Amino acid sequence: MAGRPSKVANWLTEDGLSMLTHWKRNDLTDAQIAEKIGIKPPTLNDWKKKYPQISEALKKGLEYCIKDAEEALVSKFQKYEYKETQIETWEEDGKVVRTHKKVTNKIVMPDTAAIIFFLKAKAGWRDNAEVKAVNTISDYRRAELDEYYSKHKR
């Protein structure tokens, strides 16, 4: 008695591997991909070990996903401009009597949190838990203030 035909053959084709890469690029987990294929997650893990082309397709998809995220992050810490278009309409008695196209120039300022995250991840920035207060009053100015207050005490 022969067992069920293996589903893996469909996923070893160029189209199947491309679909796996696509799903991983769209940030699907291995469990979600297994569900889409119609298998259990442990089976997908077995396939990844047994068929390097499946493992590579999923790795490539993850690399694309990471690259997309990096590009999105970079766009968040760069100032950019765009045009926003709105169509305004005026109605009388339920009928449109006039329309107007309104174009507005918009500016998106950099996102400080994105800048900090990027610098920590890529430039080695670290949080410093120890914050030291800096004495911003010069010794000369401090002496002047002490003298003033000592003369004006009541």
C-alpha positions, 0 to 999 in steps of 0.5 A, a space after each residue: 500500500 503506497 502512502 500519500 504523495 509528498 507535497 514537497 515536489 510542488 515546492 521544489 519547482 521554480 514557482 514553488 520556491 518563488 512563492 516561499 520566498 515571496 511569503 517570507 519577504 512579506 514577513 510570514 512566519 514559518 508556521 504561517 507558511 506551513 499552514 499555507 502549504 497545508 503541512 505542520 510546522 515540524 514538517 516544514 522544518 524537516 523540509 528545510 533540513 532535507 532540501 537546501 533549496 527550500 531553506 535558501 528560498 526562505 533565507 532569501 525572502 527574509 533577506 529581502 524583508 530585512 532590506 525592505 525594513 532597512 529602507 523604510 527606516 532610512 526614509 523615516 530619518 530623512 526629511 522629504 517633501 511630497 504633494 497631497 492632492 484633494 478634490 473639493 466639491 460644492 453641491 447645491 440641491 444634491 448636485 455637484 456644481 463645482 469641483 476644485 483640485 487642491 494641491 498642497 506641498 507637505 514636508 515630513 520631518 525626520 523621526 527622532 526615534 528612527 534616528 536614535 534606533 539607526 545610530 544604535 544599530 549601525 553606528 554603535 551608539 549606546 545608552 549611558 545609564 550614568 548621567 552626570 550633572 554639569 556645573 554650568 555656573 562659573 566659580 566667578 559667577 557663583 562668588 558674585 551670587 553668594 556675595 549678593 545674597 549674603 548682603 541682601 539677607 534679612 
